């Protein structure tokens, strides 16, 4: 199976490296806007951003012929570090990318100088099952993670009952509508979001390949190691917005599970990195990554 991962590097290669891991079904620039990445690079960091397999400019895979799992997606992040000649890095993950970052910190502590999660869920708690039950209108068992908000559920439930967007216009309109939901309590610049959606649409090799991430999760819904977050040794920063629609309250659970973790709550922030929070988040990541020198 050929698995070419598209990566981008920003900043001085002599500076401390930061690896940015995007969320599920997300291209690098979708989770990590250029302006945010630029602030990290300007702050004296070597920043690596990449597209997951089956997203953006990375290779698309025939899942029927070469199925893969989230274990493989996690290992892609390590392969990116290897390709850039980086033994260890400050690892920052958004959403499902934050779960991958936690997983790497557990399995490969020598490769993680510091850990930062943004809008993520605790490793081992099967957040995907919580979302699926919410979308299907099923009761959440005792001990489940807090479910997504009503607005989140109503928006994504339409994908189950309606035909998916097919034309370029329909897909871009969907991305814009999705941004309104994920922005939380902050307004979005509609024109700028549309330009970003157009850019992401046009840089992707095959947008339909995104569905392979769902297939990888469905192949093993219990892929995450359980009860291991207490073993994380890397200094950890956990970031969540006050208006997080997808994983409300999950950040506090990560911070509780990892010894010494710091929890940062960002006012108004939802699930996406809107321009209003770029400076706050960049300052927090720069401060956190300055606590450990490579």
N, C-alpha and C positions, 0 to 999 in steps of 0.2 A: 504494500500500500504506500503510495507516495503521499507525503503529508508536508507540503511546503508551507511554512508559516511566515506571513508578511510581518516584518517588524520595522519600527522607526526609532531612531535615537536622536535625542535633543540634548543640548548642553555640551560641556567640556568632558571628554572621555577620562580626564584625570580626576574628576570629581566623584564623590560617593554615588553609587548607582541606586536608582529607584526603579523597580519593576512594577508597572501598572497592569493589573489583571482585570479585564472587563467582565461584565455580567453575562449571563446565559444569552445566547443568540445575539450577542452584541459585537459589533466591530469596535476596534480600539477607540476611534474618534467619537463613537456614540457614547461610551461611558466616560471618556476622558477628553473633554473639549480642548481645543488648541490653546485657548486663553489660560486655562488652568495649568496645562502642561508647561506653557511658556513661563508662568510664574515660578514653577518648581525649578526649571532650568536657570532662570534668572537669579534664583536664590542659591545657586551654587551646587546643583545636583545634575548628575548624568541620568537622564530619564529615558526608559525603554517602554514603548507602547507597542502592542501587537494586536493583530486580528486573530481571534480564535479560529481553529479549523472550521470550515464550512461557513465562514463569515467574511465579508469584505474582500480583500485581495488575497487572502489565504486560500489554499487548495480546497476544492470541493471534492467530496468523497461519495462514491456509490455505496450507500450504507448497506444495501442488500448483499453486496459482494464482500465488502470490508466493514462489517459492523465494529463499532467501538463503544467504549464506556466513558463515564466521567473520570474514571481513573486515568484513562489515556489523555483526556483534556487537561487534567492536572499535570501530567507528565510533560505536556507541551510547554508549560511555563518553565519547567526546569530545562527543557531543550533550548528555549530562547536564551536563558542565562548562559548555557554552554556555548551557544552560537556566538554570543557577544564576548566570550572569554571571561565571564564573571563567576567567581567562586561563590560569593555571597552578596546579597543585596538587601536594601530596605524594600519590603514587599507590601504593596498597597492594593487591596482588592475591593471592588464595588459589587454589591449584590451577590450573585452566585460566585463572582470572582473573589469575594471576601471569604466564602466558604472554602474555595480552592486555596486561598492564601493561608487560612487556618490549618488546612490539611497538610500543606507543605511545611508549615512551622512545626507540626507534630512529627511528621515523618523524616524531615530533613532539617533539623534545627541548625546545623552548621551552615546552611545556605541562607538563613534569614537573620539579618542584623537587627531589624525591628519589623514589627507587624502592625499594619493599619487596616481596619475594615471600615467601609462606608456603606450604610444602608444594607447591611448584611444580616444573616441569621447564624445562630450558633451551630458549629459543626456537630453532626450526629443527631440532630433533632428533626431531620426529615421535613424541612420546610415545604418541599414540593408536594408532599402528601397533604399538608395543611391547606395549601392553596387549592389543590384539586378538590378536596372535600368542600371547600367554600364555594367553588364554582359550580359544583354539582348539587349544592343545597343540602349537603349531608351534615349531620351533627359531628362536632369535633370531640373525640375521646378525651377523657380526663388526662391532663398532663401534656396536651398538645400545645404547640406554640400559639400565640395570639394570632387570629386570622386577619387577613387584609380587610381594609375598610369597605363599607357598603359601596362607595363610589367605584372603587377598584373592581370589586366583584361584578357589579352591574356592567361595567365597560367590557371586561374580558369575557363575561358570559355570552355576550353577543357573538363572539368568535365561534362559539360552540353551535349556535343556532342559525347563524347567517353564513352565506358564502364568503370565503376570504377575499380580500381585495386582490384584483388581478392586474388591472392596467397600472401604468406608471402613476397616473393621477390618483387613482384609488389608493395605491400604496402610500403615496406621499400624504394624502389627506388623512389616512389612518395614522401615520406617524405623528402628524400634527395634533390629532385628537388625543392620541396616547400621551403626548407631551403635556397636554392640559391636565390630564389626570395625575401624571407622575410628578408634576411641578409642586404639588402640595399647596402650601399657603402663599406661594409667590407667583406673580403674574409672569407670563412668557411674552417675548417679543415675537408675534406671529410671523412677521416677515422673515426674521432671522431664523426661526425654527423651520420655516418652509425651505429656506435656502440650505440649511443643514440636512434636512430630510432628502432634498434633491441630490445633494453631494453624496450622502450615504447610499442612496439608491443607485447612483450612477457609478460608484466605485466598486460595487459588489460584483463578483463574478457570477453568482447565481443566488438570488434571494430565496428561492425555494429550498436551498440547502440548509437554511436555518432550522427547518423542521427536524433535521438529524439530531440536534441537541435534545429535543424532546424524546426521540427514539432512544437515544443513549441513556436518558434518565429512566424511561419506561422499561428498559431491558433489566434494570436492577434498581428499584426504588429505595433499597436499603444499602446503597453503596458507601455511605459515609461511615467512617469509624465512630464508635459510640463511646462516650465517657472518657475522652482522652484530652480534653482541653486543659485540664489541670496540669498537664505535662509541658505546656508551651513555656519555653524559657525566654523567648524574645520579648523585649519591652513592647507592650501592646497599647495602641490607641484605638478606641472604638468610637465611631462617629455615627450619629443618627439625627435626623431632623424631627422637629416637633410635629410636623405634618406628614410623616412617613405613611404612605398609603398601602404599600406592599407588605412590609414587615414591621408593623408598629410594635414597639417595645422589645424587639429582638436584640437591639444593641445592648441594652442593660443586661440581658441574659448572657451575652458573650462576655461582657465585662465582669460579671459575677463568677463566670466559670474559669477565667484565666487569672492566675495570681498576679496581683499588682497592676492589672489593666486600668487604664484611664478611660473614662466615658465623657465624651464631648457631645452635648446636645446643641444643635444649631437652630436658632429660632426661624420659623417659617419654612425651613427646607423640607422638601418632599423626598422623592426617591431619586431624582436626577440632579445633576450638578448644574443648576441654572447660574447665569452670570452673577447674580446677587450674592452667591456664596463662594465664588472662586477664591477671593482674597482670604476669607476666613479659613477655608479648607487648606489652601496653600500654606498660609502661615502656620496652621496647626501641624501639617505634615513636615514642614521644614523644621519647626521647633522639635518635633518628636524625633525626627531622624538625626538631629544634631546631638541627641543624647548618647549615641553610640558611634564611635569612629571606626571605620573599616581599616 
